[in-house]
Amino acid sequence: LHVDRQVIGCSDHDGEQAYNLDGEELWFADFIKKEGVEPQPPFIDHITFQDEAYQQAEVNQQTCKTNLDNARRAMKDFKIED
């Protein structure tokens, strides 16, 4: 069995999207260079992601930031104890 993991996260100033398999990073979005990176070693069968993967990561970041703003507005009146 394999463990396949996708991570999408954001904050006001940063974001991340990455795909992992068995604890090894297969692809991540470099939002500074505006490109997808496949940091796989040369001795394995290379897994390639579609060219649109980076553009989808940018869309996912916008969705994440919208959801973050919505959650902040919804939770602003809750007491910490709640």
C-alpha positions in Angstrom: 0.0 0.0 0.0 1.1 3.6 -0.7 0.3 6.8 1.1 -0.7 9.5 -1.4 -1.1 13.0 0.0 -2.1 16.4 -1.4 -1.5 19.6 0.7 -3.2 22.9 -0.1 -2.8 25.7 2.4 -2.7 29.5 2.5 -2.3 32.5 4.8 -2.5 36.2 4.1 1.0 36.3 2.8 1.9 32.8 1.7 0.6 29.6 0.2 1.5 26.0 -0.5 0.3 23.2 -2.8 2.2 19.9 -2.9 1.7 16.3 -3.9 3.5 13.5 -2.0 3.8 9.8 -2.4 5.1 7.6 0.5 6.6 10.7 2.2 8.4 11.8 -0.9 7.6 15.1 -2.6 6.5 14.6 -6.2 5.5 18.1 -7.1 5.0 21.5 -5.5 4.0 24.9 -6.7 6.7 27.6 -6.4 4.6 30.7 -6.1 7.7 32.9 -6.2 9.0 31.6 -9.5 5.4 31.0 -10.7 6.1 27.4 -11.8 5.5 23.8 -10.8 8.6 21.9 -9.5 9.1 18.2 -9.8 12.0 17.5 -7.3 12.3 13.8 -8.1 15.7 12.2 -8.3 17.0 11.1 -11.7 17.2 7.4 -10.8 13.4 6.8 -10.5 10.7 6.5 -13.1 9.8 10.2 -13.3 6.1 11.1 -12.6 5.1 14.1 -14.7 2.3 16.4 -13.9 0.2 18.2 -16.5 1.2 21.7 -17.6 -2.0 23.1 -16.1 -1.1 21.9 -12.6 0.5 25.3 -11.7 -2.4 27.3 -13.0 -4.8 25.1 -11.0 -2.6 25.7 -7.9 -3.0 29.4 -8.3 -6.8 29.0 -8.6 -6.7 26.8 -5.4 -4.9 29.6 -3.6 -7.5 32.1 -4.4 -10.2 29.7 -3.2 -8.3 29.0 0.0 -7.9 32.8 0.7 -11.6 33.4 0.0 -12.5 30.5 2.4 -10.0 31.9 5.0 -11.7 35.3 4.8 -15.2 33.7 5.1 -14.1 31.7 8.1 -12.7 34.8 9.8 -15.9 36.7 9.3 -18.0 33.8 10.5 -15.9 33.3 13.6 -15.2 36.9 14.6 -17.9 37.0 17.3 -17.2 33.6 18.8 -15.5 33.6 22.3 -12.3 31.7 22.6 -14.0 29.4 25.1 -16.6 28.3 22.5 
